[in-house]
Structure formats: structure tokens, C-alpha cells
Amino acid sequence: MNDSASQEPKPQRIALLGHELRTPLNAIIGYAEAMTLETFGPLPAPYGEHAATLHRAAVHLLTLVDDLTDQAQAESGVWAGARTTFDPVTLAEDVAGLLRPRARNSLVTLTVTGEGGLGMAHGDRRAMRQILLNLLDNALKFTAQGGEIRVDLSGEADVLCLDVRDTGGAAGEQGPGLGLRLVRALAGAQGGAVEMTPISDAGMMVSVRLPILTEP
């Protein structure tokens, strides 16, 4: 086997592939959404349901493409994130709000707590959002019905401390395993670190430390 064939694609190649995939996926998403909203006229019930399913699947694929591209850039040191000022507790609440319907369907309690006086963060808001989404998505996969997931935010000097705890107990869904690797890549690109610690009988705590509480 050629040695070059066994190496992972360079970030530039992944970015190009991502661009090539985004164009048709965005077209599929657009047409599926138009059919779901019956923009071009009413559809029989089965076709409307299929269009909604197609839309969800295409959005999911587009998310995976974006995650792969971001991971490749972050791991190669060419992450081009934008540094902005944001409230980390509000961001965590917003992300948790997106996943609470799924948590309720699984009878899982999802809470966010923020240390009083934490203040504003000065870092890559988009990367922080992706970190939270991937950590909560992963926790939901492995938390059994009746369990709990808790997001705790606090500050130590200039470091934002993010701890995501879950009670575990579920086998979890099989997937590409991109979530935690992306979290590590995004945290590392900002000079941060990620640590995983087993808790209780089946639970897990993922701790992310990001030096983003310093004034810009």
C-alpha cells in the first residue's frame, strides 16, 4: 500500500470536499423545505412526510460536513475562528433549549447553572456553541430514561470552566464518533484542554477549560 494513501487528507482537501458537498446538500435542503411548506402547491400526505424526512437527513449530513471541516482546520492549527464577546451562561442556556425537547422525550432532566458574577467571555462564540452542542448530544446518547444531565459554568482567573455531567446508564447510539474529537480540536485551537472523568456507577463528566475570560 502507498504510504500517502494511508495518511489522513490534508485540511485543504477536506475543505474542498466540504465545499463540493455543501452545494448539492443546500440545494436538497432548499427543495425539501419548499415541498414541506407546500410552496409549489399541496402534496399528498405521504409525500409531505417524506419531504420532511429528507430535509432532516440533509441538514444532519450538512452538520457532519461542517464538523469534519472544522475539526480538520482546528487539528492542523489553521482554525479561523472569530473572537467576540459573549455571555457563556446565556449561550449554554440557548444550546440546552435546543436539546430540551429531545431530553424530555427521553425523560432526561437537562439543567444549566452558572456561577454568579462569571461575566463575559472573549473568544470564539461559534466554537463554544459547537463544543456545547456536541457534549450535550453525546450525553443524551448515553443517559438512560429518568437520568440527568447538568451543565456547570464557572471561572478561575482568566479560564472559563465548563463541566457537563451525566448519570449515564444507556448503551448509546452507534455513530461516526466525531463529537468528542471535535470538542478536543476546538478547545485545543483556543489554547484549552478537555478531560473526561467517570462519576457514580455509570456517569461521566467532561471538563473543558478555555482561557477566554481575559479582556480583549
C-alpha positions in Angstrom: 0.0 0.0 0.0 1.2 3.5 -0.8 2.1 5.4 2.4 0.4 8.5 1.2 -2.9 6.7 0.7 -2.9 5.7 4.4 -2.5 9.3 5.6 -5.5 11.4 6.6 -6.5 14.0 4.0 -5.0 17.5 4.4 -7.2 20.2 5.8 -7.2 21.9 2.3 -8.6 18.7 0.7 -11.2 18.3 3.4 -12.2 21.9 3.0 -12.5 21.4 -0.8 -14.6 18.3 -0.3 -16.8 20.1 2.2 -17.4 22.9 -0.4 -18.3 20.3 -3.1 -20.7 18.6 -0.7 -22.3 21.7 0.7 -23.6 22.9 -2.7 -25.8 19.9 -3.5 -26.8 19.5 0.1 -28.0 23.1 0.3 -30.0 22.5 -2.8 -31.6 19.4 -1.4 -32.4 21.2 1.9 -34.0 24.1 -0.1 -36.2 22.0 -2.3 -37.2 19.7 0.6 -38.1 22.7 2.7 -40.1 24.2 -0.1 -42.0 20.9 -0.5 -42.6 20.6 3.2 -44.1 24.1 3.3 -46.0 23.3 0.1 -44.6 26.4 -1.6 -45.3 24.9 -5.1 -48.7 23.6 -4.1 -50.2 20.9 -1.8 -48.7 17.5 -1.6 -50.4 14.2 -0.7 -49.8 13.3 2.9 -47.2 10.5 2.3 -45.1 12.8 0.1 -45.1 15.6 2.6 -43.9 13.3 5.3 -41.1 12.0 3.0 -40.0 15.6 2.2 -39.8 16.4 5.9 -37.6 13.3 6.5 -35.4 14.2 3.5 -35.0 17.7 4.9 -33.9 16.4 8.4 -31.5 13.9 6.8 -29.9 16.6 4.6 -29.5 19.0 7.5 -27.8 16.2 9.5 -25.4 15.5 6.7 -24.5 19.1 6.3 -23.8 19.4 10.0 -21.4 16.4 9.7 -19.7 18.0 6.8 -19.2 21.2 8.7 -18.0 19.3 11.8 -15.4 17.4 9.7 -14.1 20.6 8.1 -13.9 22.5 11.4 -12.1 19.5 13.1 -9.5 19.3 10.3 -8.8 23.0 10.5 -8.6 23.0 14.2 -6.3 20.0 14.4 -4.0 21.5 11.8 -3.6 24.8 13.5 -5.4 26.8 10.8 -8.7 27.4 12.7 -10.0 30.7 11.5 -12.5 31.4 14.3 -13.6 34.9 15.1 -13.0 36.3 18.6 -16.1 38.0 20.0 -17.6 39.0 23.4 -20.5 36.8 24.6 -22.2 35.6 27.8 -21.3 32.0 28.2 -24.2 31.2 30.5 -26.8 32.6 28.1 -25.1 30.7 25.3 -25.3 27.5 27.3 -29.0 28.1 28.1 -29.7 28.7 24.4 -28.0 25.4 23.3 -29.7 23.5 26.1 -33.0 24.9 25.0 -32.5 23.4 21.5 -32.0 19.9 23.0 -34.6 20.0 25.8 -37.4 18.6 23.7 -35.2 15.6 22.9 -34.3 15.3 26.6 -38.0 15.4 27.6 -38.8 12.7 25.1 -36.2 10.5 26.8 -37.4 11.6 30.3 -34.0 13.2 31.0 -33.6 16.3 33.0 -31.3 18.9 31.5 -30.1 21.9 33.6 -27.7 24.7 33.3 -26.1 26.5 36.2 -23.7 29.5 36.1 -21.5 30.9 38.8 -22.7 34.3 39.9 -20.6 37.1 38.6 -19.0 34.9 35.9 -19.1 37.8 33.5 -18.5 37.9 29.8 -16.2 35.6 27.7 -13.9 36.9 24.9 -13.4 34.1 22.5 -14.8 32.1 19.6 -18.6 32.0 20.2 -19.3 29.6 17.3 -16.7 27.2 18.6 -18.1 27.4 22.1 -21.6 26.7 20.7 -20.3 23.6 18.8 -18.5 22.4 21.9 -21.7 22.6 23.9 -23.9 21.0 21.2 -21.5 18.1 20.8 -21.1 17.5 24.6 -24.9 17.6 25.2 -25.6 15.5 22.2 -23.1 12.9 23.4 -24.5 13.0 27.0 -28.0 12.4 25.7 -27.0 9.4 23.8 -25.6 7.7 26.9 -28.1 8.9 29.6 -30.9 6.4 30.4 -34.5 7.4 30.9 -35.1 9.2 34.2 -31.4 10.4 34.2 -29.9 13.8 34.5 -27.5 16.0 32.6 -26.1 19.1 34.2 -24.0 21.9 32.7 -22.0 23.9 35.2 -20.1 27.1 34.2 -17.6 28.9 36.4 -14.5 30.9 36.2 -10.9 30.6 37.5 -8.8 33.7 36.8 -9.0 34.0 33.0 -10.2 30.4 32.4 -13.8 29.5 31.6 -14.6 26.2 33.3 -17.3 24.1 31.6 -18.4 20.8 33.2 -21.0 18.6 31.6 -22.1 15.8 33.9 -24.5 12.9 33.0 -25.8 10.0 35.0 -25.2 7.5 32.1 -26.9 4.1 32.1 -27.7 3.8 28.4 -25.8 1.8 25.8 -25.6 4.8 23.5 -26.1 5.1 19.7 -23.5 4.0 17.3 -22.2 6.9 15.2 -19.0 8.2 13.5 -17.5 9.2 16.8 -16.8 12.8 15.7 -18.3 14.6 18.7 -15.6 14.4 21.4 -12.8 14.6 18.8 -14.2 17.8 17.5 -14.6 19.1 21.1 -10.9 18.4 21.8 -9.8 20.0 18.5 -11.9 23.2 19.0 -10.7 23.5 22.6 -7.1 22.9 21.7 -7.3 25.5 18.9 -8.1 28.1 21.6 -5.4 27.0 24.0 -7.8 25.0 26.1 -8.0 21.4 27.3 -10.6 18.6 27.7 -10.7 16.0 30.4 -13.1 13.1 30.9 -13.8 11.7 34.4 -16.1 8.7 35.3 -18.6 9.6 38.1 -21.0 7.5 40.1 -21.7 4.0 38.7 -22.2 4.8 35.0 -22.0 8.5 34.7 -19.4 10.7 33.1 -18.1 14.3 33.5 -16.4 16.1 30.6 -14.5 19.2 31.7 -13.5 21.9 29.2 -11.1 24.6 30.2 -10.8 27.7 27.9 -8.6 30.7 28.6 -11.2 33.2 27.3 -12.2 35.3 30.3 -9.5 37.8 29.7 -10.5 41.2 28.4 -9.7 41.6 24.7 
